[in-house]
Amino acid sequence: DLVGKVFVATGGVPVPQRHISRQNYRLLELKRWGEFLNIKINQKPKFFPPKDPHTPALFCLASIDMGIKMQFGFKVLEQLWAQENDISNLETLKLIANDLKINFDDLSKLATSDKIKKIYESNTQEAINMNIFGVPTYIYNNEMFWGQDRLELLEHSLKKN
């Protein structure tokens, strides 16, 4: 629960509440990364922030539990940042499931199960305990790397060890 619990515990500020200079710089960075990676990124997606960030997160966890790895999560982000779809909407999540040939009813049942809710709460608390304050965050050898622009530093650490 990044915005609801992690941000609160670590002093984070949701994007709409940040100073306008930070919001503007964030938009510039999105543009730069889109160009650099040659991917479509809508700098101001219609459904950001999502009305309900919990539901897509629970569906992502359920898909991982089903052995889908990260594909579902990648598709969720694509729907939000490139396709202008509401990831809080079950129809969007169903579209993703169908695209990945996942039985939506099975996925939905698992996503709303106590098992997945407990994993979600546990992951949230673990993030807080590890002083994680945003995404993406990687932990390697008990050292935190935060942000996509730190991946080269993470790669350096991996090669060094």
ZIPEFEN-V221859 format. One record per run of one state. SS is the DSSP state (@ for helix, = for strand, . for the rest). FROM is the first residue (numbers start at 0). LEN is the number of residues. Records with the same first field share a line. If there is no record, write none. Layout:
SS->FROM-LEN  FROM-LEN
This chain:
.->0-1  10-4  17-2  37-15  65-5  81-8  99-4  111-2  129-7  140-2  146-1  160-1
@->1-9  14-3  19-18  52-13  70-11  89-10  103-8  113-16  147-13
=->136-4  142-4
